[in-house]
Amino acid sequence: MIRNQAAIDFLEGRYSCGKLTSPAPSAQEIEHMLTVAMRAPDHGGLKPAHFVVIQGGGLDRLSELFVEAMTNAGADEAKLAKAEKMPYRAPLIIAVIARYKEHPKVPRIEQIQTAGCATLSLQQMAMAYGYNGIWRTGDIVNSPIVRQAFDLAEQDELVGFLYLGTEEGNGLCRKPPVIEKNVSYWS
């Protein structure tokens, strides 16, 4: 029995989009999105997810950081130019970090998963507000320079960067899911 068709329709319509422009969520919307993200499944109630909201001049700072990280990794000029532009793919980025807390019953992987669930919740909330986004990682999340800039301890994990904004070309990123290759059944 379907109890909330609107919720089902919303979840069936979720998709990522990297073609983003202004406007981004407002300060009030961001605060609400973060509040909902903190409701992600969280064994032990450890609240390992930490969020860094990056916009305006923060995008410039992130661009400089990415260039420094890629320079340190020995990237060529083309990769450096790409790294410099990466933060400007959206008007708002939220970096999501799993800050590991030692616990006898909650392993590190569960804490990382909590931060991942929080990231999904952020994107779903953005979509509920009429925006969209895309979760990006890549080698940059493991860069020692990036890890240091985000003050990550050895056991912490930069789960990724959630790029958020208004979708360009309404619906162009939407692709129907195909589950056959990704599902098996044990009966």
N, C-alpha and C positions, 0 to 999 in steps of 0.2 A: 504494500500500500504506500503510495507516494504521499508524504505529509507536507512537503514544501517544494512545489514545482518550480517556483522562482529560483530557489537555491540550486536545484538540479540544473535548470537552464543556464544559470550563471556559471556553474562549475563545468558544464559541457562546453561552454564558449571560451574558456580560458586558453590563451595562447601567448607566446612571447613575441615581441616585436622590437627590433633594433633600429627601426626608422622612426626616430623621436625628435620632437621639436618643442618649443615653448607653446603654451604654458606648462609648468610643472605643478605638482600639488602645492597648495598653500601651506604656510606654517601650521595652521590649525589642522589641515588634512594630514600633514606629516605626523603631527603629534598623535592624532587618532590612529593612523596606520601603525605607528610604533607601539601604541598601547595594545592594539589587537595582536601585533606580532609577538608581544610578550606573553600571549596566551597559548603559544605553541606547546605541543606535548613536551613535558619536562620532568623526566624521572628524578625524583628527589627534590624537586622544586629548587634546583640550583641556580636557575636563571643565567646560564652561561653565555647567552647571546648578548653581544655588545654592538652598538650601531654607531657609525660615524656618518653624519649627514654632510654631504659635500655639494655646495652650490656657489654661484657667484665667484668670488676670488678663490674659493676653495678648489674650484676646477683648475685654475691656473697653478695652484700649489700642487695638485695631483699630477698635472701635466709635467711639471718640473721633476717631480718624484719619479714618474715613469721614465722620463728621458735619462735621469741619473741611473736608474736601475738597469736600463737597457745598455747604457754606455758601459757600466760596470760589467755587464754580461758579454761585452765585446760586439755589440750589434753594429751592423753597417749603417750607412747614412739613410737608406730607405726605411729600415726598421726604426731608426731613431725618429724620422719624420712621422711615421705611423704612430709611434708611442706618444709623440707630442700632441697629436690630434685626438687620441683615444678618449680622453675625458670630455671632449666637446661633442660627443655623439648624443648627448642628452643634457637637458638643463639641470638635472638633479641626479646625483649618484648617492646611494647609501652603501657604504662598506659594511659588511656583516662579519663579525669576528666571533669565534667560539673561544671564550676565555675558560680554559680548563680549570676545574676545581677538584682536587683530590677527594675521592669518596669511595668507600669500600663496596658500594653496591651500584655505582653509576660509572661505567667505564668511559673513557675519553670518546670513543666512537658515538656513544649515545649523546654526549654533550655536543658533539659536532652535528649530529642529526637534528638536535633541538634547534641549533642555529640555522640549519638548512630549512627546517619547517618554518621558522620565523621569517626567513627570506621569501619563501612561497607565500606566506600570509601577507607580507608587505606588498608583493606584486598583485595578489588578489584584491587587496584593499585599494590599491591604485586603480585597478580595473573597475572596481565598484564605484570609484569616484569619476570614472570616465577617462582615465589615463591608461597607459600601458608601459611595458618595460621589458628588459631582458637581463638575465643573470649572466654575468661574464666572469671568467676566471683566467685561465691561461697560466703560462710560466711566471707571469708578473707577481702572482699571489705568493710564490715561494721565494721571491728575490729577498736576499738578506737586507737590502736597503729598504725595500717596502715593508718588510716585517719590522724592522727597527723603527721606521717612521710611524707605524701604527702601534708601537710599544708592545709587540707580541713576545710573550715568554716562549720558551722552547716547546711546551706542550700546547700552546694556543694555535689556532688555525684561522687564517683569513679565508672564510668560506666563499667569499666572492664579492663582486661589485654589482649592485642592482641599479641599472641605468633606468631612469624613469622620466616620463614626459608625455606629451600628446602625440599620438600615433599619426605619422604622415601617411596619406593615401588610404584612409579608413578601410581596414580589413584586408590590405594587401599581404599581410604576414600570415593570415589565417590559412592553415592547412589541415585537412581532415586527418585524425589519427588512424593508424592501422595497427591493430593489436596482435594479429596472427603470429608474427615472428617474435613477439616479446612475451608470450604467455604460454605456459604449459599447465596441465591439470593432473593432479594425482587423485584418483578416485578409488 
